[in-house]
Amino acid sequence: MPTHETFSRWIDDTIRLREQRKQTEQAERHRRLRTFSAFIDELVPLYETHRDKFYKTRIAGFVEKHPYLNNAGILDVIGKACHETYHSKLLEHAWACTPEGRMRLARFIGSLPDIPGRERFLANIARDRYEVETEHVCRRWNKDAFHDKRIDLLIRGNGWQIVIENKIYSEVATIKRHTQLDNYRRYIEKTMPDDYDRTLFILLSHRDNSAYCGDCWRYADYSHVFNSLIASPTDPIIENYLATLFRLLSPDWETPDSQQGRMLSSLKRFYRKNILKLQSYE
């Protein structure tokens, strides 16, 4: 039968072994952290070299071709680059019913996939007189939570129209189990029935809201806007707006002389979704 001294020694041995194991595990963790830190120290210069090489070979020439992209966009200066209402006003200017505006709007619509009646819309844009309205108020409809809500962009021509819901970082809202998109479609159907069958519904978003599209809504992101504007005739306002879009589409973007903080993934995404796509316009 074990004595009190034997039991006490067993307890002491157990505590000592536990402390030894904790010390061994701690030493192993420190060793792994030192190894990982050394790996990172070696990896960072390789990453920065690859990133800078990618910028110089794939991006720098594009920026040199469009030097105004390095300027400060007015929306960035006033802190409104994330507010879609300001973007809508600039798109109203860009898509105005002028020869240049028609070209910009046609390039935007023409760049979107799966547009029903694409050629008809492009012909209408080129031929018809149209008006671009921002913040169209949804009145003359049932008095519910949706009453007085606003369609961001409404482009109306002769028997045709384009409805655009514009988002930067926000999600599509849901009101009484119906999304904004559902309600805007119902509003057009009820209040503009003659033009409903010739209406193009577009959700334009910087954040990925594509899951909300269905039924009659088509999806576009701001790469489509950037590409269609920079491939068309510009003016000082549009060039300034393109500088804002340049930074919106390339997070952590710095000037070409200062590449710290620029993420390789952002560069590759911008190259894939913008520069490569723009080659189709050339």
C-alpha positions as CSV (number, residue, x, y, z in Angstrom):
1,M,0.0,0.0,0.0
2,P,1.5,3.4,-1.0
3,T,2.7,5.6,1.8
4,H,2.1,9.3,2.3
5,E,5.7,9.9,1.2
6,T,5.3,7.9,-2.0
7,F,2.1,9.7,-2.9
8,S,3.8,13.0,-2.3
9,R,6.8,12.1,-4.5
10,W,4.4,11.0,-7.2
11,I,2.6,14.4,-7.0
12,D,5.9,16.3,-7.2
13,D,7.1,14.2,-10.1
14,T,3.8,14.8,-12.0
15,I,4.1,18.6,-11.4
16,R,7.7,18.6,-12.5
17,L,7.0,16.6,-15.7
18,R,4.1,18.9,-16.5
19,E,6.3,22.0,-16.1
20,Q,9.0,20.4,-18.2
21,R,6.5,19.6,-20.9
22,K,5.2,23.2,-20.8
23,Q,8.7,24.5,-21.1
24,T,9.5,22.2,-24.0
25,E,6.3,23.2,-25.8
26,Q,7.0,26.9,-25.2
27,A,10.5,26.5,-26.5
28,E,9.2,24.7,-29.6
29,R,6.6,27.5,-30.2
30,H,9.4,30.1,-30.0
31,R,11.5,28.1,-32.4
32,R,8.7,27.9,-34.9
33,L,8.0,31.6,-34.6
34,R,11.7,32.4,-35.2
35,T,11.6,30.1,-38.2
36,F,8.4,31.7,-39.6
37,S,9.8,35.2,-39.0
38,A,12.9,34.3,-40.9
39,F,10.8,32.9,-43.7
40,I,8.8,36.1,-43.9
41,D,11.9,38.2,-43.8
42,E,13.1,36.3,-46.9
43,L,9.6,36.3,-48.6
44,V,8.9,40.1,-48.3
45,P,11.7,41.2,-50.6
46,L,10.7,38.5,-53.1
47,Y,7.1,39.6,-53.0
48,E,7.9,43.3,-53.4
49,T,10.3,42.5,-56.3
50,H,7.6,40.4,-58.0
51,R,4.9,43.1,-57.3
52,D,7.1,45.9,-58.6
53,K,8.0,43.9,-61.7
54,F,4.4,43.2,-62.4
55,Y,3.5,46.9,-62.0
56,K,6.3,48.0,-64.4
57,T,5.6,45.4,-67.0
58,R,1.8,45.3,-66.9
59,I,0.5,48.6,-65.4
60,A,3.1,51.4,-65.8
61,G,2.6,51.8,-69.5
62,F,-1.2,52.1,-69.0
63,V,-0.7,54.8,-66.4
64,E,1.8,56.7,-68.6
65,K,-0.8,56.6,-71.4
66,H,-3.4,58.1,-69.1
67,P,-1.4,60.4,-66.8
68,Y,-4.5,62.1,-65.3
69,L,-5.2,58.9,-63.4
70,N,-2.5,60.0,-60.9
71,N,-4.4,63.2,-60.1
72,A,-6.6,63.5,-57.0
73,G,-10.2,62.9,-57.9
74,I,-12.6,65.5,-56.6
75,L,-14.7,62.8,-54.9
76,D,-11.6,61.6,-53.1
77,V,-10.8,65.2,-52.0
78,I,-14.3,65.9,-50.5
79,G,-14.6,62.4,-49.1
80,K,-17.5,61.2,-51.2
81,A,-15.9,58.5,-53.3
82,C,-18.0,55.9,-51.5
83,H,-21.3,57.7,-52.0
84,E,-23.3,56.4,-55.0
85,T,-25.4,59.5,-55.4
86,Y,-22.3,61.5,-56.4
87,H,-21.3,58.8,-58.8
88,S,-24.7,58.9,-60.3
89,K,-24.5,62.6,-60.9
90,L,-21.1,62.2,-62.7
91,L,-22.6,59.4,-64.8
92,E,-25.5,61.7,-65.7
93,H,-22.9,64.0,-67.2
94,A,-20.9,61.2,-68.9
95,W,-24.0,59.7,-70.5
96,A,-25.7,63.0,-71.5
97,C,-27.5,63.0,-74.9
98,T,-24.5,64.3,-76.9
99,P,-22.5,62.6,-79.5
100,E,-19.8,61.8,-76.9
101,G,-22.4,60.8,-74.3
102,R,-24.1,58.5,-76.7
103,M,-20.8,56.8,-77.4
104,R,-20.0,56.4,-73.7
105,L,-23.4,55.0,-72.9
106,A,-23.3,52.6,-75.9
107,R,-19.9,51.3,-74.9
108,F,-21.1,50.7,-71.3
109,I,-24.3,48.8,-72.5
110,G,-22.3,47.0,-75.2
111,S,-19.8,45.7,-72.6
112,L,-22.4,44.0,-70.4
113,P,-23.0,40.3,-70.9
114,D,-26.5,38.7,-71.5
115,I,-28.3,41.9,-72.4
116,P,-31.7,41.1,-73.9
117,G,-32.3,43.1,-77.1
118,R,-28.8,44.6,-77.0
119,E,-28.7,45.7,-80.6
120,R,-32.0,47.4,-80.3
121,F,-30.9,49.4,-77.2
122,L,-27.6,50.3,-79.0
123,A,-29.6,51.5,-82.0
124,N,-32.0,53.5,-79.9
125,I,-29.1,55.2,-78.0
126,A,-27.4,56.1,-81.3
127,R,-30.7,57.4,-82.9
128,D,-33.2,58.7,-80.3
129,R,-33.3,61.7,-78.1
130,Y,-33.1,60.6,-74.5
131,E,-33.0,62.1,-71.0
132,V,-30.9,61.0,-68.0
133,E,-32.5,61.6,-64.6
134,T,-30.9,61.0,-61.3
135,E,-32.8,60.3,-58.1
136,H,-36.1,59.6,-59.8
137,V,-38.7,59.7,-57.0
138,C,-41.2,56.8,-57.0
139,R,-44.5,58.5,-56.5
140,R,-48.0,57.9,-57.8
141,W,-47.9,54.4,-56.4
142,N,-49.3,52.5,-53.4
143,K,-48.5,54.3,-50.0
144,D,-46.2,51.8,-48.4
145,A,-42.6,51.8,-47.2
146,F,-41.4,52.0,-50.8
147,H,-43.3,55.2,-51.5
148,D,-40.9,58.2,-52.3
149,K,-37.9,55.9,-52.7
150,R,-35.6,56.9,-55.5
151,I,-34.3,55.2,-58.6
152,D,-30.6,56.2,-58.9
153,L,-30.5,56.6,-62.7
154,L,-33.4,56.6,-65.1
155,I,-32.6,57.0,-68.8
156,R,-35.8,57.5,-70.9
157,G,-35.9,57.5,-74.7
158,N,-38.6,57.2,-77.3
159,G,-40.5,54.1,-76.1
160,W,-37.5,52.6,-74.3
161,Q,-35.7,53.2,-71.0
162,I,-32.9,52.0,-68.8
163,V,-33.3,51.7,-65.0
164,I,-30.0,51.6,-63.0
165,E,-29.7,50.9,-59.3
166,N,-26.3,52.1,-58.2
167,K,-24.3,50.7,-55.2
168,I,-20.7,51.2,-54.0
169,Y,-20.3,49.4,-50.7
170,S,-23.9,49.0,-49.6
171,E,-26.1,45.9,-50.1
172,V,-29.4,45.9,-51.9
173,A,-32.1,46.8,-49.3
174,T,-35.1,44.7,-48.5
175,I,-38.4,46.4,-47.7
176,K,-41.3,44.2,-46.5
177,R,-39.9,41.0,-47.9
178,H,-39.2,42.7,-51.3
179,T,-35.8,43.9,-52.4
180,Q,-35.3,47.4,-53.9
181,L,-34.9,45.7,-57.3
182,D,-38.3,43.9,-56.9
183,N,-40.0,47.2,-56.0
184,Y,-38.4,49.2,-58.8
185,R,-39.5,46.6,-61.4
186,R,-43.0,46.7,-60.0
187,Y,-43.0,50.5,-60.0
188,I,-42.0,50.6,-63.7
189,E,-44.6,47.9,-64.5
190,K,-47.4,49.8,-62.8
191,T,-46.6,53.4,-63.7
192,M,-45.0,53.1,-67.1
193,P,-46.7,50.0,-68.6
194,D,-46.3,51.2,-72.2
195,D,-42.5,51.1,-71.9
196,Y,-42.1,48.2,-69.5
197,D,-41.4,45.5,-72.1
198,R,-38.6,47.8,-73.6
199,T,-37.0,48.5,-70.2
200,L,-33.5,47.4,-69.4
201,F,-32.9,46.9,-65.6
202,I,-29.2,47.1,-64.5
203,L,-27.8,46.7,-61.0
204,L,-24.4,48.6,-61.0
205,S,-22.3,47.9,-58.0
206,H,-18.7,48.0,-56.8
207,R,-19.4,45.6,-53.9
208,D,-20.4,42.1,-55.2
209,N,-24.2,42.3,-55.2
210,S,-24.6,39.9,-58.1
211,A,-26.5,37.4,-56.0
212,Y,-29.4,39.8,-56.0
213,C,-29.8,39.8,-59.7
214,G,-32.4,37.6,-61.2
215,D,-35.6,37.8,-63.2
216,C,-35.1,40.9,-65.4
217,W,-32.1,42.5,-63.7
218,R,-28.7,42.5,-65.3
219,Y,-25.4,43.0,-63.3
220,A,-22.6,45.5,-64.0
221,D,-19.6,46.5,-61.9
222,Y,-17.5,49.6,-61.9
223,S,-14.9,48.0,-64.1
224,H,-17.5,48.2,-66.9
225,V,-17.9,51.9,-66.1
226,F,-14.2,52.6,-66.0
227,N,-13.5,50.7,-69.2
228,S,-16.3,52.3,-71.2
229,L,-15.3,55.8,-70.1
230,I,-11.6,55.6,-70.7
231,A,-12.1,54.0,-74.1
232,S,-14.4,56.9,-75.2
233,P,-13.8,60.6,-75.7
234,T,-13.1,62.3,-72.4
235,D,-13.3,65.8,-70.9
236,P,-11.8,67.3,-67.8
237,I,-14.7,66.2,-65.6
238,I,-14.6,62.7,-66.8
239,E,-10.8,62.5,-66.6
240,N,-11.1,63.6,-62.9
241,Y,-13.8,61.0,-62.3
242,L,-11.7,58.3,-63.9
243,A,-8.9,59.2,-61.4
244,T,-11.5,58.4,-58.6
245,L,-12.5,55.2,-60.2
246,F,-8.9,54.2,-60.7
247,R,-8.4,54.3,-56.9
248,L,-11.8,52.7,-56.2
249,L,-10.8,49.7,-58.4
250,S,-7.3,49.5,-57.1
251,P,-7.3,49.5,-53.2
252,D,-4.1,50.8,-51.6
253,W,-3.0,52.5,-54.8
254,E,-0.1,54.9,-54.6
255,T,1.6,57.0,-57.2
256,P,4.1,55.2,-59.5
257,D,7.0,56.6,-57.5
258,S,5.8,55.1,-54.3
259,Q,4.7,51.5,-54.5
260,Q,4.7,50.6,-50.8
261,G,1.3,49.3,-49.6
262,R,0.2,48.3,-53.1
263,M,-1.1,44.8,-53.1
264,L,-0.2,42.4,-55.8
265,S,-3.7,40.9,-55.9
266,S,-5.2,44.4,-56.5
267,L,-2.7,45.0,-59.4
268,K,-3.6,41.6,-60.9
269,R,-7.3,42.2,-60.6
270,F,-7.1,45.6,-62.2
271,Y,-4.9,44.2,-65.0
272,R,-7.3,41.3,-65.6
273,K,-10.6,43.2,-65.4
274,N,-9.6,46.5,-66.9
275,I,-6.4,46.6,-69.0
276,L,-7.0,43.3,-70.7
277,K,-10.6,44.0,-71.3
278,L,-9.7,47.4,-72.8
279,Q,-7.7,45.8,-75.5
280,S,-11.0,44.7,-77.1
281,Y,-11.7,48.4,-77.7
282,E,-8.5,49.0,-79.5
